[in-house]
Amino acid sequence: MLFFFRVAEHGKENLMEARTLATVIFPTLLRPEFTSLATMGDQMNHCLFIQSCIEKCNYFFEEAENN
């Protein structure tokens, strides 16, 4: 996540903001099943979770970074 946070920090230059990164990587990390449009919409909440992890990674992973 720290890598994605660093990429998102340069979002104005590389056009890879946290939302874009989350959209790209959440299917790989969480392996959702897109069986219909309804389930696809529900799975987007997972995308928001990944986006929050990227944006707040210093909060979530602060202790691991200090060790």
URTA-V640103 format. One record per residue. N is the residue number from 1. RES is the residue in three letters. NEAR is the number of other ideal C-beta (glycine too) atoms within 12 Angstrom. D_FIRST is the distance of its C-alpha to the first C-alpha in whole Angstrom. Layout:
n: [N	N]
res: [RES	RES]
near: [NEAR	NEAR]
d_first: [D_FIRST	D_FIRST]
This chain:
n: [1	2	3	4	5	6	7	8	9	10	11	12	13	14	15	16	17	18	19	20	21	22	23	24	25	26	27	28	29	30	31	32	33	34	35	36	37	38	39	40	41	42	43	44	45	46	47	48	49	50	51	52	53	54	55	56	57	58	59	60	61	62	63	64	65	66	67]
res: [MET	LEU	PHE	PHE	PHE	ARG	VAL	ALA	GLU	HIS	GLY	LYS	GLU	ASN	LEU	MET	GLU	ALA	ARG	THR	LEU	ALA	THR	VAL	ILE	PHE	PRO	THR	LEU	LEU	ARG	PRO	GLU	PHE	THR	SER	LEU	ALA	THR	MET	GLY	ASP	GLN	MET	ASN	HIS	CYS	LEU	PHE	ILE	GLN	SER	CYS	ILE	GLU	LYS	CYS	ASN	TYR	PHE	PHE	GLU	GLU	ALA	GLU	ASN	ASN]
near: [28	18	15	33	29	17	24	32	20	16	19	10	10	14	13	23	22	30	22	20	32	33	22	21	26	28	18	15	21	19	11	21	13	17	11	11	10	11	14	16	15	16	25	22	17	26	28	21	22	33	28	23	27	36	23	20	27	19	15	18	18	14	10	12	13	7	6]
d_first: [0	4	5	5	6	9	10	10	12	15	15	19	19	17	18	14	13	11	13	14	10	10	14	13	11	12	15	13	11	14	17	19	23	24	28	29	28	28	26	24	24	23	20	19	18	15	14	14	12	9	10	10	7	6	9	10	7	9	12	10	9	11	14	12	11	15	16]
